[in-house]
Each structure stands twice: as C-alpha cells, then as structure tokens.
Amino acid sequence: AVGDFFLPRALRSRRVAENALGSGGRVAIVQGRALEEKLSLFRGLLDDQLRNALRERAESLGKPLSEFRVAIKPAFMMGYDHRDRSMITDRELLVELGRFLKECGCDDVAVVEGRNLYDQFYDNRSVLSVAKYFDISSPNFRVVDLSDEQVPHVYFRGMAQYTVGKTWKDADFRISFAKMRSHPVDLAHL
C-alpha cells in the first residue's frame, strides 16, 4: 500500500525501476592543474563516458544517431552580467559538447533553457536574448526557449506542474549540464 518510491529498487514497478535517476550510474571526476587543460580533460570524459551511452541508447531505440534528437539543458538564465559567469554553464564546454555530439553523428542537437523570475523585472530576458548576450551559440546546436513550447505532460510522481517543453520531452537523449552553484533566491541550486 506504499508508493513505489518508498520501496527498494528491486521491488519497484518496471516503469519506476527503469528510471535512470538514482540507478547507480558511474560518476567520473577529473581535475586539472591549469585552465588550459579544461577542454582536453572534458573531451576525455566525453570520449570515455558519453560515446558509449549514446551507442547504448541508439541500440535500445533501434535508431541511428543521425536521427537522434538530443537536448542539452545547461544553466545560463540566472546569468546577468558577462563579467560574472560564475553561475552559468561554461560556454566553451557547452560548445565542445555540441561539437562532440556532431562528431558522433547527432544532427539534431538543441540547447534548451526556460525563462525565470528575472524576465519579470528586467528587459531582454528571453532565452534567445540571454544566449546571445553570453554568446551561447554554435553551428552544432540550436537554442530553444522551452517557455514558448510547453505541452501537456503527466508527471507520474506529481510535480505540481502539468506541462513540459516539447523539445525536452521529445528528445531521444537528454543531458543535464547544469552547474552546482549558489543561488540568489535559494541557498543552493544543484
């Protein structure tokens, strides 16, 4: 008589048990000694971790990577000044991720974000405006405003929300590429 989320994973229904969140996936951490190592270390992680995950997902869907729809969710909408990028996903890493996905054969890659409370108080706060301000662009991905494409969605655990961005919902492969950081409204944004 209790919900699946209170049960050990082995006793959960298939739908809940197959959810990737909390499934014990491999976590990889790298640390460099100089800023110049950033891209090569990141690329090593992508080659080691993401390439295999893409292949496995392609096999499970029976779909070639060239037909994949990939959605990347970075964090840049809390950014407010190009001189302080501490709260946004690193632009160079995001561009490198797009390049990597293209090299793997993924032709449809979207970087997705949604508007937030800042757009209620400041001008030029659309996703495309903020992306342009922080130079979030690449020939290897397109930027999508999830706020403009909300579609109905039933969350099986209840989220007090009943819509989701279509590009995120329809993606064959989703990458959360946020940044752990302090948050001006909450104590932390994970």
Steps between C-alpha positions, in 0.01 A plus 500: 500500500803731477622681192774351283742773603503369858598148390847363429575525127470121456135507615390803297277480196686481169415859401651640820789252521618589148525869585865598462492738798650335802588185309863495609658611177872563477627839614830625361699790641806663351715779631752701308791710610450785253209666323650401166423134581126563524401399148730199471386362836136558409549336162654199674187464713277527195700237311508269802143542627261663258596320179401162648179637651397635159569165334305309763203732469508476120498120522213498750291726271607328179577841359818635338670793672439711190128487585545569871348805662735611777406765757763664720379695804775737612459782750535852366171675575612608848790682340473878506839646406767366262768601754363247751444158345529311828137389495477385138617188323838557339444611141814330368397167650151534356640572154738202534208276600313610186807431286541156658136407438528609137817290458310202645240543227226686689353753255212637712646652817309763698622706793187562705425751774192665645427848620504569872411770748755745355288551190227648719726785613752559221482558125666276240464184708372260237705183470627606158597846629692362797664233282612770259631716785715212633589381148330163546510399136654242271437356154467167683186585699195722503371693803139433602280692743303234687266769635359547150430134429328359805292188433282301741681237702393272784772457760451159656636617836327837510698816447230769541569566134311365204699609197851448368703643213435302180865484394598355839206259508556373145877458530647154454793594722503767772805655662470709814803728487432730792754643737498452875504849640352735753170654403381856573149382594568162659793375706630280219407395148607146420 
